[in-house]
């Protein structure tokens, strides 16, 4: 990969992003010389004379740039000039500039992939995994995946994801690697933060899916209001060639209007006769459903089986069937893929020796937890719902009040514990959740050692009860004081404790 200074100037001017070049020779609009870059980076530790360095981020410090210059750096991109020996390419928006330049540097890899993007408050990971499972049959395992939990760029080898949607530079580097690996499709989750921070600026999805919406990530460091959160989510609709909408989503009329005003083809699914494709439960099979075609153009009316319980997972599967069909999948691909699809940390079910059902799920916001607990109560109406739960530190502060509300409505016993406390005290976070609980009959326990909290919850359960362990799923780390501390994962902890009990 290479990139000339002239190409960079022309791209930035085209996007109306270039302010000026600043060097020891003064300020000017023309590229000061011919120069070719062979690397892009926003990490000052990974720079040299051939690197174009982006000065970005709320925590960026000028000392990072000085360190990069000591490494031989000649050029940097920033929103303001710095006094040093390097030449500054000064732009109006550093994040937009990084996105524009990154996709060009990697030769627009998105054009060589069928890109399917999911957004929503809950269900993104499940639906993304379902879609990949279907497309594995369609593409003969040539589908890459960028999800909250894991990433694969060759269709087979997975590694832990650091962000739901990577930074733009990383995103296009990953896409380019996927293309190099022979991938033809990419399924990705697109977060609200990806739109707010311009990580996907300029990216048009072949298929965009809007699953649902409810308040989440509301905090001073993420989205100040629900309106801001919802606005950022809706950008997926405006940046898709075709959009798929869940008819049961809150604010569906606004979502549909957003697509219609932009003349974007729209397909709907849900439990209503008004949808293009109706999702209907079947009595046969454990989690079987059928799609009924009311107004759609795709030939996907058939019966399907999935391994995950819950009506909401049938709806996630329906979105995956439609998305995959739009990019080449057959009904047979969908039936086979969904039958085998497993989603790490999603609705994993285990049963104690005494018969208690234990559900391990990544549910980590208001809507996902509410849906999960309602499912547990419906499946086990005569028993108590016992929950193990925490909330992350230094982000999504509004979840603490949300969890208190959900627990008050549906839970009987809760063990409040640690869940990625970051730089906060997990006990303090737990107390904030407790302060939002309004049901005086709800039995609340504190245990900041997460495996101990799970053990106490299991010990408390009776055969007719259900135990819900929410938040971590199979995540093998806890984020504590800036460090990813190894953790067994909720599923492994539950499985180990049940096996110990049996032996």
C-alpha positions in Angstrom: 0.0 0.0 0.0 1.2 3.5 -0.8 -0.2 7.0 -0.7 1.1 10.2 -2.3 0.8 13.6 -0.7 -0.9 14.8 -3.8 -3.5 12.1 -3.6 -4.2 13.0 0.1 -4.6 16.7 -0.8 -7.0 16.0 -3.6 -9.1 13.6 -1.4 -9.3 16.1 1.4 -10.3 19.0 -0.9 -13.0 16.8 -2.5 -14.5 16.1 0.9 -14.1 19.8 2.0 -11.9 18.7 4.9 -8.6 20.4 4.1 -7.7 23.7 5.9 -4.1 24.1 5.0 -0.6 22.6 5.2 1.6 24.0 8.0 5.4 23.7 8.1 8.5 25.6 9.1 8.1 27.3 5.6 4.7 28.7 6.6 1.1 28.1 5.7 -0.1 27.1 2.3 -2.7 25.1 0.4 -0.5 23.3 -2.1 1.4 20.1 -1.1 4.8 21.3 -0.1 6.6 18.5 -1.9 6.2 15.1 -3.4 6.1 12.5 -0.7 4.8 8.9 -0.5 3.5 7.2 2.6 3.5 3.4 3.1 1.8 3.3 6.5 -1.1 4.9 8.4 -1.3 5.1 12.2 -3.0 6.9 15.1 -0.6 5.2 17.6 2.6 7.3 18.0 4.5 4.2 19.0 3.9 2.7 15.6 5.4 5.5 13.4 8.5 6.1 11.3 9.5 8.3 8.4 7.1 6.5 6.0 4.0 6.9 8.3 1.1 9.4 8.1 0.1 10.0 11.7 -3.4 11.0 12.8 -3.6 13.2 16.0 -7.0 12.0 17.2 -8.9 11.2 20.3 -10.1 13.0 23.5 -7.0 11.9 25.3 -4.5 12.9 22.6 -1.5 14.7 24.0 1.1 16.8 22.0 3.8 14.7 23.6 2.6 11.7 21.5 3.3 13.7 18.4 6.8 14.7 19.7 7.6 11.1 20.3 6.5 10.2 16.7 8.8 12.9 15.3 11.7 11.4 17.3 10.8 8.1 15.5 11.4 9.9 12.2 7.8 11.1 11.4 7.6 13.8 8.7 3.8 14.4 8.4 0.8 14.4 10.7 -2.9 15.1 10.3 -4.6 17.2 13.0 -7.4 19.8 13.5 -4.9 22.3 14.8 -1.2 23.0 14.0 1.6 22.1 16.4 4.9 23.9 16.5 7.5 21.3 15.6 9.7 20.1 12.7 7.0 17.9 11.0 4.5 19.2 8.4 0.9 19.4 9.5 -2.0 18.5 7.3 -4.7 20.5 9.1 -8.3 19.4 8.6 -11.7 20.5 9.7 -12.6 17.0 11.2 -9.8 14.6 12.1 -12.1 11.5 12.4 -13.8 12.1 9.0 -10.3 12.7 7.5 -9.0 9.4 8.9 -12.0 7.5 7.5 -11.7 9.1 4.0 -7.9 8.6 3.8 -8.0 5.0 5.3 -10.5 3.6 2.8 -8.5 5.2 -0.1 -5.2 3.9 1.3 -6.6 0.4 1.4 -8.1 0.8 -2.1 -11.8 0.8 -1.0 -12.0 -2.8 0.1 -15.7 -2.4 0.9 -16.4 -2.4 -2.9 -15.1 -5.9 -3.2 -17.3 -7.3 -0.4 -21.0 -7.6 0.2 -21.3 -5.7 3.4 -24.2 -6.4 5.8 -24.5 -4.1 8.9 -26.6 -4.5 12.0 -27.6 -1.9 14.5 -30.0 -1.9 17.5 -30.0 -1.8 21.2 -30.1 -5.6 21.6 -29.6 -8.6 19.3 -26.9 -7.3 17.0 -24.4 -10.1 17.9 -26.9 -12.9 17.7 -28.3 -11.7 14.3 -24.8 -11.2 13.0 -23.8 -14.7 14.0 -27.0 -16.1 12.4 -26.2 -14.3 9.2 -22.7 -15.6 9.0 -23.9 -19.2 9.7 -26.2 -18.9 6.8 -23.7 -17.4 4.4 -21.1 -20.0 5.3 -23.2 -22.3 3.1 -23.7 -19.7 0.4 -20.1 -18.6 0.1 -18.4 -21.8 1.1 -16.9 -20.2 4.3 -15.9 -16.9 2.7 -17.7 -14.6 5.1 -15.8 -12.3 7.5 -17.4 -11.1 10.8 -16.9 -8.1 13.0 -18.9 -8.5 16.2 -18.9 -7.2 19.7 -17.4 -10.4 21.0 -15.2 -11.8 18.2 -13.8 -11.0 14.8 -12.8 -13.3 11.9 -11.2 -12.1 8.7 -10.7 -15.5 7.1 -14.1 -17.1 8.1 -12.4 -19.6 10.4 -9.9 -18.0 12.9 -11.5 -15.8 15.6 -9.9 -13.2 17.9 -11.4 -11.0 20.6 -12.8 -7.7 19.5 -11.8 -4.5 21.3 -14.7 -2.3 19.9 -18.1 -3.3 18.5 -17.1 -1.3 15.4 -13.4 -0.7 14.9 -11.8 2.7 14.4 -12.0 3.6 10.7 -8.3 3.0 10.0 -8.5 -0.5 11.6 -11.8 -1.2 9.9 -10.5 -0.7 6.4 -7.3 -2.5 7.2 -9.4 -5.5 8.4 -11.6 -5.3 5.3 -8.5 -5.3 3.1 -7.2 -8.4 4.9 -10.5 -10.1 4.5 -10.4 -9.4 0.7 -6.8 -10.7 0.6 -8.1 -13.9 2.4 -10.6 -14.5 -0.3 -13.7 -13.3 1.6 -16.7 -12.3 -0.5 -19.0 -11.1 2.3 -18.7 -9.2 5.6 -21.2 -9.1 8.4 -20.6 -6.4 11.0 -22.2 -4.7 13.9 -22.5 -1.0 13.7 -22.7 0.8 17.0 -24.2 4.3 17.7 -20.7 5.4 18.7 -19.4 4.4 15.3 -21.6 7.0 13.7 -21.1 9.6 16.5 -17.3 9.4 16.2 -17.3 9.0 12.4 -15.7 5.5 12.4 -18.0 4.5 9.5 -18.0 7.9 7.8 -18.4 7.4 4.0 -19.2 3.7 4.3 -22.3 2.6 2.4 -23.7 -0.8 3.5 -25.2 -3.2 0.9 -27.7 -4.2 3.5 -28.5 -2.4 6.7 -30.6 -3.9 9.5 -32.3 -1.9 12.3 -33.3 -4.3 15.0 -34.8 -2.2 17.8 -34.2 0.8 20.0 -34.4 1.8 23.6 -32.3 4.1 25.8 -28.7 2.9 26.3 -25.2 4.4 26.4 -26.6 7.6 27.9 -23.8 9.3 29.7 -21.6 12.4 29.5 -18.9 10.5 27.7 -21.1 8.7 25.2 -24.6 10.1 24.2 -25.8 13.0 26.4 -29.5 12.2 25.6 -31.6 9.4 24.1 -32.3 11.8 21.2 -28.6 11.9 20.3 -28.3 8.1 20.7 -31.3 7.4 18.5 -30.2 10.0 15.9 -26.8 8.2 15.6 -28.5 4.8 15.3 -30.7 6.1 12.5 -27.7 7.0 10.4 -27.4 3.3 9.4 -30.6 3.7 7.5 -29.3 6.7 5.5 -26.1 4.8 4.7 -27.6 1.6 3.4 -28.5 0.6 -0.2 -31.4 -1.6 1.2 -32.7 -1.5 4.8 -34.5 -4.1 6.9 -36.7 -3.0 9.7 -38.2 -4.8 12.7 -41.9 -3.9 12.6 -42.1 -4.4 16.4 -39.4 -1.9 17.2 -40.3 1.2 19.1 -40.5 4.3 16.9 -41.0 2.1 13.8 -43.0 4.8 12.0 -40.1 7.2 12.3 -37.6 4.5 11.1 -39.8 3.7 8.1 -40.3 7.4 7.3 -36.5 8.0 7.5 -36.0 5.3 4.8 -38.9 6.5 2.7 -37.8 10.1 2.6 -34.4 9.0 1.5 -35.9 6.7 -1.2 -34.1 3.7 0.3 -35.8 0.3 -0.4 -37.2 -1.1 2.8 -38.1 -4.7 3.9 -40.0 -5.3 7.1 -40.4 -8.3 9.3 -42.2 -9.1 12.6 -45.2 -10.7 14.2 -47.8 -8.5 12.4 -49.8 -9.2 9.2 -48.7 -5.7 8.1 -45.1 -6.9 7.6 -43.5 -8.1 4.4 -42.5 -11.3 6.3 -44.4 -12.5 9.3 -42.6 -14.5 12.0 -44.8 -17.3 13.5 -44.1 -19.9 16.1 -44.4 -23.6 15.2 -45.4 -26.3 17.6 -42.9 -28.8 16.0 -39.3 -28.5 17.0 -37.8 -26.9 20.1 -37.5 -23.4 18.8 -39.1 -23.7 15.4 -40.8 -20.9 13.4 -41.9 -20.1 9.9 -41.8 -17.1 7.7 -45.0 -16.1 6.0 -44.6 -13.9 2.9 -47.3 -11.1 2.9 -45.7 -8.4 0.7 -42.1 -9.4 0.0 -40.3 -10.2 -3.2 -37.9 -12.8 -1.8 -38.7 -16.5 -1.9 -37.9 -17.3 1.7 -41.3 -18.6 3.0 -40.4 -21.8 4.8 -40.0 -23.4 8.2 -36.8 -22.8 10.2 -35.1 -24.2 13.4 -32.7 -22.4 15.7 -30.9 -23.6 18.9 -31.6 -20.5 20.9 -34.8 -20.1 22.9 -37.1 -17.0 22.9 -39.3 -15.3 20.4 -36.8 -12.5 20.1 -34.2 -14.9 18.8 -36.7 -16.1 16.1 -37.0 -12.4 15.1 -33.2 -12.1 15.0 -33.1 -15.1 12.8 -35.7 -13.7 10.5 -33.6 -10.6 9.9 -30.6 -12.8 9.2 -32.6 -14.8 6.6 -33.7 -11.7 4.8 -30.2 -10.1 4.9 -28.5 -13.3 3.7 -31.1 -13.8 0.9 -30.5 -10.3 -0.4 -26.8 -11.2 -0.8 -27.3 -14.6 -2.4 -28.4 -17.2 0.1 -31.0 -19.8 -0.6 -33.7 -21.1 1.7 -31.7 -24.3 2.1 -28.6 -22.3 3.1 -30.7 -20.5 5.7 -32.4 -23.6 7.1 -29.1 -25.5 7.4 -27.1 -22.5 8.8 -29.6 -21.6 11.4 -30.0 -25.2 12.6 -26.3 -25.3 13.4 -25.7 -21.6 14.5 -24.2 -21.1 17.9 -23.7 -17.7 19.4 -21.1 -17.3 22.2 -22.6 -16.2 25.4 -26.2 -15.9 24.1 -29.0 -17.8 25.8 -26.7 -20.7 26.9 -28.9 -23.0 29.0 -27.7 -25.4 31.7 -29.6 -27.4 34.2 -28.7 -28.0 37.8 -28.8 -31.4 39.5 -32.1 -30.4 41.2 -33.7 -29.3 37.9 -33.2 -25.5 38.1 -32.7 -24.0 34.7 -29.8 -21.6 34.4 -29.5 -19.1 31.6 -26.2 -17.4 30.7 -26.6 -14.4 28.4 -24.6 -11.3 27.4 -27.7 -9.1 28.2 -26.2 -5.9 29.2 -28.7 -3.1 28.7 -32.4 -2.3 29.6 -34.1 -3.9 26.6 -32.0 -7.1 26.5 -32.3 -7.7 30.2 -36.0 -7.0 30.2 -36.6 -9.4 27.3 -34.4 -12.1 29.0 -36.1 -11.9 32.4 -39.6 -11.9 30.8 -38.6 -15.0 29.0 -37.4 -16.7 32.2 -40.7 -15.8 34.0 -42.8 -17.1 31.1 -40.9 -20.4 30.9 -40.9 -20.9 34.7 -44.1 -19.2 36.0 -44.3 -21.0 39.3 -40.7 -20.3 40.3 -38.6 -17.3 41.3 -36.3 -15.4 39.0 -32.8 -15.2 40.5 -30.4 -12.8 38.8 -26.7 -12.2 38.9 -25.9 -8.8 37.5 -23.4 -5.9 37.4 -22.9 -2.8 35.3 -19.8 -1.5 33.6 -17.7 1.4 35.0 -16.9 4.7 33.3 -19.6 4.3 30.6 -23.3 3.8 30.0 -24.0 5.2 33.5 -27.8 5.3 32.7 -27.8 1.5 32.7 -27.6 1.4 36.5 -31.0 3.1 36.8 -32.4 1.0 34.0 -31.3 -2.2 35.7 -32.9 -1.1 38.9 -36.2 -0.6 37.0 -36.1 -4.0 35.2 -35.1 -5.9 38.4 -38.0 -4.2 40.2 -40.5 -5.4 37.6 -39.4 -9.0 37.0 -36.8 -10.2 39.5 -37.3 -11.9 42.9 -33.7 -12.2 44.1 -30.6 -10.4 42.7 -26.9 -10.8 43.5 -25.3 -7.5 42.5 -21.7 -8.0 41.4 -18.8 -6.7 39.3 -19.0 -6.4 35.5 -16.1 -4.6 33.9 -15.8 -1.9 36.6 -12.9 -0.2 34.8 -11.7 2.6 37.1 -14.8 2.7 39.3 -15.5 0.8 42.6 -17.9 -2.1 41.7 -19.5 -1.8 45.1 -20.4 1.8 44.4 -21.9 0.8 41.0 -23.9 -2.0 42.7 -25.2 0.5 45.3 -26.4 2.8 42.5 -28.3 -0.1 40.9 -29.8 -0.9 44.4 -30.8 2.8 44.8 -32.9 2.5 41.6 -34.8 -0.6 42.8 -38.4 0.3 43.8 -39.8 -3.1 44.7 -39.5 -3.6 48.5 -40.1 -7.3 48.2 -37.0 -7.8 45.9 -34.2 -9.6 47.9 -30.9 -7.9 47.2 -27.4 -9.3 47.9 -23.9 -7.8 47.3 -21.0 -10.0 46.2 -18.3 -8.3 44.2 -16.4 -11.6 43.5 -18.4 -12.6 40.4 -17.8 -16.4 40.6 -18.8 -16.3 44.3 -22.0 -14.4 43.3 -22.9 -17.0 40.8 -22.2 -19.8 43.3 -24.5 -18.1 45.9 -27.3 -17.6 43.3 -27.1 -21.3 42.3 -27.1 -22.4 45.9 -30.2 -20.3 46.5 -32.3 -21.8 43.7 -35.1 -24.4 43.9 -36.1 -26.8 41.1 -38.9 -24.5 39.9 -36.7 -21.4 39.9 -34.7 -19.9 37.0 -31.3 -18.4 37.4 -30.2 -15.7 35.0 -26.5 -14.8 34.9 -26.4 -11.6 32.7 -23.7 -9.5 31.3 -20.4 -11.4 30.6 -21.5 -14.5 28.6 -18.3 -16.2 27.6 -16.1 -13.0 27.8 -12.8 -14.2 29.2 -11.8 -10.9 30.8 -12.9 -8.3 33.3 -11.8 -4.7 32.6 -10.3 -3.5 35.9 -8.3 -0.3 36.3 -7.3 -0.2 32.6 -6.3 -3.8 32.5 -8.0 -6.9 30.9 -7.9 -9.2 33.8 -8.4 -12.9 32.9 -11.8 -14.3 33.9 -13.3 -17.8 33.4 -16.4 -16.4 31.7 -19.9 -16.8 33.1 -20.8 -19.9 31.1 -17.6 -21.7 32.2 -18.2 -20.7 35.9 -21.8 -22.0 35.8 -20.8 -25.2 34.0 -17.9 -25.9 36.5 -20.1 -25.3 39.5 -22.9 -27.6 38.2 -20.4 -30.3 37.5 -18.8 -29.9 41.0 -22.3 -30.2 42.5 -23.0 -33.4 40.6 -19.7 -35.1 41.6 
